[in-house]
Amino acid sequence: MTADFGTPTPWQIATVERVVVETYRARTFSLRLAEPRSFRAGQHYDVRLTAPDGYQAQRSYSIASPPPPDGSDAAGAGLADVIDLTVELIPDGEVSPYFHEVVQPGDALEVRGPIGGPFTWGSDLGGPLLLLAGGSGIVPLRSILAHRATAAPDSAALLLYSARTPADVIYRDWLDAQAQCAGKVAVRYAFTRRPPPLWDGYARRIDPPMLSDCIAALAHLDDAGRPPLCYACGPTGFVENAADALLSVGISETSIRTERFGPTS
Amino acid sequence: MTTRGFFGRRREAPPRPIPPGQYLERGFPVLTAGPTQRIPLEQWQFSLVGVDGEPLGQWDWAQFCALPQTEVFTDIHCVTKWSKLDTTWKGVTIDDLLAAAGVVNTPPYLMAFSYGGYTTNLPSWDVLGGRGMVALEFDGKPIEAQHGGPARLVVPHLYFWKSAKWLQGIRFMDADRPGFWEQYGYHMYGDPWKEQRYWGD
């Protein structure tokens, strides 16, 4: 009835190369793609599992790794032959427990991607960047931060990462290294349940004063002091709250990109 | 391809078939590219626009609520893989809307457009005959802002991104053109039973 529009995104086989334990409930799976494809930081892949009786389950997981340097595909982007997907364990879930309990290097998985449009960043969009992560919402923001480091190292970025406790922080070492070696990047944590002893950082959910504070800090990192482009990713409640708070401190709606996951009650 | 060591941990057997690749969800997840729109009812306006941009009808909130209200009991299916069963929506069917505006010849396609700039394209056929409505209530209550209130399109036989939140109006088109997600790789039509998630499906 309706003509197709654009190029298809076919299923392909990926081979698990490596499994990294990030936290007590997050693991990163490096997948080697049979058919390398370019992608933009912030996009995701779909994974499809098939049981012997033909039953299938599909889920979407954000890419944690940055796009490869510019290369030779039609749009001038590099082709990624390995992508990292970070999967958070949902104890009563169906696909994430499979990843955590069964998947090992050498396994073959069906995947398709990349998928996703507005929640992406490339050097064409510039900075400064205000990245707001709630829990495993850090995953696509890690791709954006890592891409920024090579594609636009002069663009300032501030990551505000809301997690329940320090044990829930994914990529902690990598994030802190980014903040230490790159003068243009700052990382701040907000612990919502149990902050570490003697913690002098944020120990509450994201709110307008916290965002004003971060926006001021980001303005110091950005030479021109321009208003930031904002990306918020996390559970629905986190993103609703963060986006409303951004609007309330004067960020324009067109500068806010969001990605939500999980149900509302 | 059978996946090694995967047998499926069906969390709950669906009481009736759900489309391929979907799972049952009791909550109500949210898929939105930006902040939630909050439109005061006194500022809310709904427009029906012809193919050349000519106005075919316009209603404010009170006028819209005075149109015939219909209740629909249905399952909904989101492209992000969840399906939610037994939802109840109440609002104005597109049939009643067109009748109120006196539109007789319906152009073949339409673009639903929303507060905040969201758009999605549909064949007009798919919203006629009781298959599409502008819903004002979900499960007996006004639709919450984060789920698209005060008014959202509901076309339950297509993936739910076609059911535009914060609906501001419908513009008819002579030819099919991609809306917001459709430009980003989502399918032009979006039939969940054919698993038309992305371009080429």
Interface residues (C-beta under 8 A of the other chain):
Chain A: M1 T2 A3 D4 F5 G6 T7 P8 T9 P10 I13 R48 L49 T50 A51 P52 D53 Y55 Q56 A57 Q58 R59 S60 D92 G93 E94 P97 Y98 V102 D107 A108 L109 E110 R112 I115 G116 G117 P118 F119 T236 E240 A243 D244 L246 L247 E253 I256 R257 T258 R260 F261 G262 P263 T264 S265
Chain B: M1 T2 T3 R4 G5 F6 F7 G8 R9 R10 R11 P20 G21 Y23 E25 R26 G27 F28 P29 V30 L31 T32 A33 G34 P35 T36 T80 K81 W82 G116 P123 Q146 H147 D176 P178 F180 W181 E182 Q183 Y184 G185 H187 M188 Y189 Y198 W199 G200 D201
